[in-house]
Amino acid sequence: MKQISVVIVGGGLCGLMAAVVLQRQGLEVTVLDKGKGVGGRLASRRLRHGEAVGCFDFGAQYFKAQDPLFLAWVEDWLNAGVVKVWAEGMGTETGAIRSQGVKLYRGEPSNRSLAQYLAQDLRVVNQERVNSFHWQDDVWQVHCDSGQVYQGDRLVVTAPLPQTLDLFETSAIKLPDYAHQTLEAVTYDPCFSLSLLLEQPSLVPDPGGLWLSGEPLAWMACSTKKGISPQGYGVTVQAGPEFSRHHLETDAAQVIQLMTEAAQPWLGSAVLDSHLHLWRYSHPQNPLDQPFLFGDFPGPVYFGGDAFHGGKVEGAALSGLAIAEHLLNSLAKG
């Protein structure tokens, strides 16, 4: 029998989870991602200033595991040493505790490490930006800005839904009304994420995370107390959706200044270096309850990601697992 091939667009957690399961079952899987590294919002970076080196999780800060299926995967990752329990609950600036008694996990040594662990045996092509899809001779043709064309019997798209819809429109593929309306209905909040390398330890309280009022800042995390930056001091500062939306066109230097000023009560140190990142599609405001959307549009294609299964990191993982299960079942049924 012909080996079934699958092209997955997006190397975030949803795409990686689906890819791992499908490849284990003998399918030929290719993951395409426009970024320099895998992980999507499982994103980490380093900043260096002289002898000071800071590591920052500048995307998703932690994840929960409450679904038994996902929890089983997390147990395997714990045993493999690629995730750790960061805390059970996290404080707010008022002194209250959010998610009290709930295990909050992080990657080890950083969140991107989990993505790298999942991708280690996969065919992942980074810095490959998809620009169109074509269904030709019963095979998906995935065209990229590099000029490369990847072929697959099945297509899985895990990009943010506005980008996905733009790709299908550019490709002159008209989705059925119900599918287009379902995907178009999901709206996203933007989020500025600021990494600050500090000269001295921050004032963020243990265990290193702090939920703020929401505007202008929603969150701060101390990389050292989190345990991901043993060689330098730093904090990750994330803005609220209204601040982020208001400053989408503002000069980056001004956004850095405004966010740094708002974070001053918890810094307690001079800033040595900084880096600003905009997550334009950070949080789906109204994620879909279903794990994915599937159809022949005009060939078999799956839409998944953190806009499905209730959102969040766990939702993205469960979306990828559900896609893989459905695809394998469909093949088993012929």
C-alpha positions, 0 to 999 in steps of 0.5 A: 500500500502507498504510504500516506503522507501528511503536511502539517502547517504550524510547529506549535504544540497542536501540530507537534502532538499530531505529528508524533502520533501519526509518525509513530503509526508509520505515516510520512509527516512533514511539519512546516513552520515559519519561525526559526524554532519550533514551539509556537507560543512555547517560546523561549529566548536568551538575552546577554549583557556582558557576563549576565545571561537571562533566559525567558519564556516569552510566550505561554508561561505555564500549562495545566493538565486536567484531561486524563489523556493529556495528563498521561502525556505529561506524566511521560514528560515528567519521567523524561525530565522535560517538564517540571511542576513550577507551582500549585497556584500563583499569586496576584498583586492583591495577595489572592491565589489563582488556581490554588492547588492546581499543578502548573507545569513548565518546560525544563529547562524552558518551555521551548525545550518541550517542543524541541523534545517532541520534534527531535525525531520529526521532519520539521522545516523551519523558516518555511512560510506557506503562501497557498494550497492547491488540491491537484491529482488527489494530493495537496500541494503546499506552496511556500515563499522559498519556492518549495512545494510540499505534497501530502495526502492529508493537510493539517493547518494549525495556524491562527484562524485569521491567517488560515482563512487568508491562506485559503482565500489567497488559494482561491479555495472557497470553504463551505459557509458553515466552515467559514462562519465557524472559523471566522467567529473566533476572535483573538486578543493581542499581547505584548511580551517584554523580556527584561534582563536585570542587574539585580534580582527582581521583587516578584514574590515566590514562586516567581509568577504574579497576576496583575490587574490586567491593564496595562499589565496582566502578568509578570514572571521572574525567570530566576525564581521560575528556575529557567535562568540560573545565570542571570536575573530577568523578568517577563512582562506581559501586557493586557489586551486593551493596552496591546490593542491600543499600541499595535502601531506604536513605536516599539521603544515607546511600548518598552518604556511604558511597560517598563515604567508600569513594572517598576514596583516589582523590578527593584533593579536597573534594566541591562537589556530588553526585547519586545515581542508582539503576539498578534493572535495571543489568546482566542477570546471565544475558543471552540468547544470542538477539538478540530474542524474537518472536511474535504475542502476540496481535499481532506483537511483538518483545522486545529490549534489553540482556538479549539478544545476550549483554548489554552496549551492543554486545548492545543495538545488535545486538538492535535491528539484528536486530529491524529486519532480521527485521521488514523481511524479514517484510514483504518476504515478505508 
